[in-house]
């Protein structure tokens, strides 16, 4: 078994979420399998190519669509990397991760 290469802790979720393709012309349902401050693993019946840009909807006090890039694909599961452009986006994902962590411990 290979050593874990991820730099950030992942939290298992398994909830329904959605994302938008790069042109944001439609909302696409997906299953969020796990998430970290740097990315997520999702399951989608819509094909996503490696390197495709999508906007993953993050639930919080205000929903936010984070620009993300597909970095791997296995069947209909995709690894997406968040492309955080601002400190506000990083603060938002960090806060959401903390809230999910607290919720999962309850």
C-alpha positions as CSV (number, residue, x, y, z in Angstrom):
1,X,0.0,0.0,0.0
2,X,1.4,3.4,-0.9
3,X,1.8,6.2,1.5
4,X,-0.8,9.0,1.7
5,X,0.3,11.9,-0.5
6,X,-2.4,14.4,0.4
7,X,-1.3,17.4,2.4
8,X,-4.6,18.2,3.9
9,X,-7.1,16.2,5.9
10,X,-10.1,14.8,4.1
11,X,-13.6,14.6,5.7
12,X,-16.0,11.9,4.4
13,X,-19.4,13.3,3.7
14,X,-21.5,11.4,1.1
15,X,-24.1,14.1,0.4
16,X,-25.8,15.5,-2.7
17,X,-24.2,18.6,-4.1
18,X,-23.9,20.3,-7.5
19,X,-21.5,22.0,-9.8
20,X,-21.6,24.2,-12.9
21,X,-19.5,23.6,-16.0
22,X,-17.1,26.3,-17.1
23,X,-19.7,28.2,-19.1
24,X,-22.1,28.0,-16.1
25,X,-25.0,27.2,-18.4
26,X,-26.5,24.5,-16.3
27,X,-26.5,23.0,-12.7
28,X,-25.2,19.4,-12.6
29,X,-26.0,17.2,-9.6
30,X,-23.3,15.2,-8.0
31,X,-22.4,13.3,-4.9
32,X,-19.8,14.8,-2.6
33,X,-17.7,11.8,-1.3
34,X,-15.1,13.7,0.7
35,X,-13.7,17.2,1.0
36,X,-10.6,19.0,2.2
37,X,-9.4,22.6,2.1
38,X,-7.6,21.9,-1.2
39,X,-10.2,19.8,-3.1
40,X,-12.8,17.1,-3.1
41,X,-13.8,13.8,-4.5
42,X,-17.2,13.8,-6.3
43,X,-19.3,11.3,-8.2
44,X,-21.1,12.6,-11.3
45,X,-23.0,10.9,-14.1
46,X,-21.9,13.8,-16.4
47,X,-18.5,13.3,-17.9
48,X,-15.7,15.6,-16.7
49,X,-12.4,15.5,-18.5
50,X,-9.1,15.7,-16.7
51,X,-8.1,19.4,-16.6
52,X,-11.7,20.6,-17.1
53,X,-12.6,23.7,-15.1
54,X,-15.9,23.4,-13.1
55,X,-17.5,25.6,-10.4
56,X,-18.2,23.4,-7.4
57,X,-21.0,24.8,-5.2
58,X,-20.0,25.0,-1.5
59,X,-22.8,25.3,1.1
60,X,-22.3,27.8,3.9
61,X,-23.9,30.8,5.3
62,X,-23.9,31.9,1.6
63,X,-23.4,29.4,-1.2
64,X,-20.3,29.9,-3.1
65,X,-19.2,28.3,-6.4
66,X,-15.5,27.6,-6.2
67,X,-13.5,27.4,-9.4
68,X,-12.0,23.9,-9.5
69,X,-10.0,21.7,-11.8
70,X,-10.5,18.0,-12.4
71,X,-7.2,16.3,-11.6
72,X,-8.1,12.6,-11.8
73,X,-10.9,10.3,-12.9
74,X,-11.9,6.7,-12.0
75,X,-15.1,5.6,-13.6
76,X,-17.6,8.3,-12.6
77,X,-15.6,9.5,-9.6
78,X,-13.5,12.7,-10.0
79,X,-10.9,14.4,-7.9
80,X,-11.2,18.1,-8.1
81,X,-8.6,20.7,-6.9
82,X,-10.0,24.0,-5.7
83,X,-8.4,26.9,-7.5
84,X,-8.6,29.4,-4.7
85,X,-8.1,32.9,-6.1
86,X,-8.6,35.0,-3.0
87,X,-8.0,34.9,0.8
88,X,-11.8,35.2,1.2
89,X,-12.3,31.9,-0.7
90,X,-9.7,30.2,1.4
91,X,-11.3,31.5,4.6
92,X,-14.7,30.3,3.4
93,X,-13.6,26.8,2.6
94,X,-11.6,26.6,5.9
95,X,-14.7,27.8,7.9
96,X,-16.9,25.3,6.1
97,X,-14.4,22.5,6.8
98,X,-14.4,23.4,10.5
99,X,-18.2,23.4,10.6
100,X,-18.4,20.0,8.8
101,X,-15.8,18.6,11.3
102,X,-17.9,19.9,14.3
103,X,-21.1,18.5,12.8
104,X,-19.5,15.1,12.1
105,X,-18.3,14.9,15.8
106,X,-21.8,15.6,17.2
